[in-house]
Amino acid sequence: MANINRLKVVLAEKRKTSKWLASELKKDPATVSKWCTNTSQPDLHTLTKIAFLLGIEVRELINKNQDIYDCLLYTSDAADDLTRV
């Protein structure tokens, strides 16, 4: 699975633990652990809460993934080509 979020990295930068975050969000530590390993992803509302707790912007929690972006562009271009035929 792609590393969609940067939660593990940002927690380390802020010297916070996933256990601390789970406590602040009143979530099961196993859930937060899954977010940190990118096994699953928090919803947008939760990402907003996390950003607030860490004093950062939401976009700092999300990886920029050029491969996914390029794939989306390619798919979009291919779809455009098909509609022109």
C-alpha positions as CSV (number, residue, x, y, z in Angstrom):
1,M,0.0,0.0,0.0
2,A,1.2,3.5,-0.8
3,N,2.3,5.8,2.0
4,I,-0.6,8.2,1.7
5,N,-0.1,10.0,5.0
6,R,3.0,11.2,6.8
7,L,1.5,10.8,10.3
8,K,4.4,8.6,11.7
9,V,7.0,11.1,10.4
10,V,5.2,14.2,11.7
11,L,4.6,12.6,15.1
12,A,8.4,11.9,15.4
13,E,9.2,15.5,14.3
14,K,6.8,16.8,17.0
15,R,8.2,14.4,19.5
16,K,4.8,12.9,20.1
17,T,3.7,9.2,20.2
18,S,0.9,7.4,18.6
19,K,-0.2,6.5,22.1
20,W,-0.5,10.2,22.9
21,L,-2.5,10.9,19.8
22,A,-4.8,8.0,20.5
23,S,-5.5,9.4,23.9
24,E,-6.1,12.9,22.6
25,L,-8.5,11.6,19.9
26,K,-10.1,9.1,22.2
27,K,-9.3,6.4,19.7
28,D,-8.0,2.8,20.1
29,P,-4.2,2.9,19.9
30,A,-4.4,0.0,17.3
31,T,-6.4,2.3,15.1
32,V,-3.8,5.1,15.3
33,S,-1.1,2.5,14.7
34,K,-2.8,1.5,11.4
35,W,-2.8,5.1,10.4
36,C,0.9,5.4,11.2
37,T,1.7,2.4,9.1
38,N,-0.6,3.5,6.3
39,T,-2.6,0.2,6.7
40,S,-5.7,2.4,6.9
41,Q,-6.4,6.1,6.7
42,P,-8.1,8.6,9.0
43,D,-11.1,10.4,7.5
44,L,-10.8,14.1,6.7
45,H,-12.5,15.3,9.9
46,T,-10.0,13.3,11.9
47,L,-7.0,14.5,9.9
48,T,-8.2,18.1,10.7
49,K,-8.3,17.3,14.4
50,I,-4.8,15.7,14.2
51,A,-3.4,18.7,12.4
52,F,-4.9,21.0,15.1
53,L,-3.4,18.9,17.9
54,L,0.0,19.0,16.2
55,G,-0.1,22.7,15.3
56,I,0.3,22.1,11.6
57,E,-1.8,22.3,8.4
58,V,-3.6,19.3,7.2
59,R,-1.6,19.2,3.9
60,E,1.5,18.5,6.0
61,L,0.0,15.2,7.0
62,I,-0.4,14.0,3.4
63,N,2.3,12.8,1.1
64,K,2.8,14.2,-2.3
65,N,2.9,11.2,-4.6
66,Q,4.1,12.1,-8.1
67,D,3.4,8.5,-9.4
68,I,-0.3,8.7,-8.5
69,Y,-0.6,12.2,-9.9
70,D,1.1,11.1,-13.2
71,C,-1.2,8.1,-13.3
72,L,-4.3,10.2,-12.9
73,L,-3.1,12.6,-15.6
74,Y,-2.4,9.7,-18.0
75,T,-5.8,8.2,-17.3
76,S,-7.5,11.5,-17.7
77,D,-5.7,12.2,-21.0
78,A,-6.5,8.7,-22.3
79,A,-10.2,9.2,-21.5
80,D,-10.1,12.6,-23.3
81,D,-8.6,10.8,-26.4
82,L,-11.4,8.3,-26.3
83,T,-14.1,10.9,-26.2
84,R,-12.6,12.7,-29.2
85,V,-12.9,9.5,-31.4
